[in-house]
Amino acid sequence: MVGGVELGRQFIEVQVDQPIEECELLVRERENCRTIGDTFTSGLTIAWPSSCVGQCLTSWVLLN
């Protein structure tokens, strides 16, 4: 669950540690967060499509 909403198989919970496209809109808004930059600033985790997440060495990265 992320923000009280169940994820389902098509989403994964992510923590944004290093935003690249801060203006990118979230797929699911969360508690005053509308963009990747908002999420990074707030420190909240977000739901992101699992098809857009890949693993790079020991870190997970959001893919376009």
C-alpha positions in Angstrom: 0.0 0.0 0.0 1.1 3.5 -0.8 -0.7 6.5 0.7 -3.6 4.2 1.8 -4.1 2.8 -1.7 -3.3 -0.8 -2.6 -0.6 -1.1 -5.3 -1.7 -4.1 -7.3 0.6 -6.0 -9.6 1.1 -3.2 -12.1 2.7 -0.8 -9.6 5.7 -0.8 -7.3 6.5 1.4 -4.3 9.5 3.6 -4.8 11.5 6.1 -2.9 13.0 8.9 -5.0 16.6 9.4 -3.9 18.0 11.3 -6.9 15.5 13.0 -9.2 16.4 13.6 -12.8 13.2 15.0 -14.2 11.8 16.9 -11.3 8.8 18.3 -13.2 7.6 14.8 -14.3 4.0 14.3 -13.1 3.3 11.4 -10.9 1.1 8.6 -12.2 -0.8 8.7 -8.8 -0.7 11.9 -6.8 0.1 11.6 -3.1 -0.4 14.0 -0.2 0.5 17.3 -1.8 2.9 15.7 -4.2 2.2 16.1 -7.9 5.7 15.7 -9.4 8.9 13.7 -8.9 10.5 16.8 -7.4 7.7 17.2 -4.8 8.2 13.5 -3.9 11.9 14.0 -3.4 11.4 17.1 -1.3 8.8 15.4 0.9 10.6 12.1 1.4 7.4 10.1 0.7 7.3 6.9 -1.3 5.2 6.7 -4.4 3.5 4.2 -6.6 5.1 3.9 -10.0 4.3 1.5 -12.9 6.4 -1.6 -12.4 7.1 -1.7 -16.2 8.9 1.6 -15.8 11.3 0.4 -13.1 14.5 -1.4 -13.7 17.5 -2.5 -11.6 20.9 -0.9 -12.2 23.6 -2.6 -10.2 22.4 -2.4 -6.6 19.9 0.5 -7.1 16.5 0.6 -8.8 15.9 3.3 -11.4 12.8 4.8 -13.0 12.8 4.2 -16.7 11.0 6.4 -19.3 
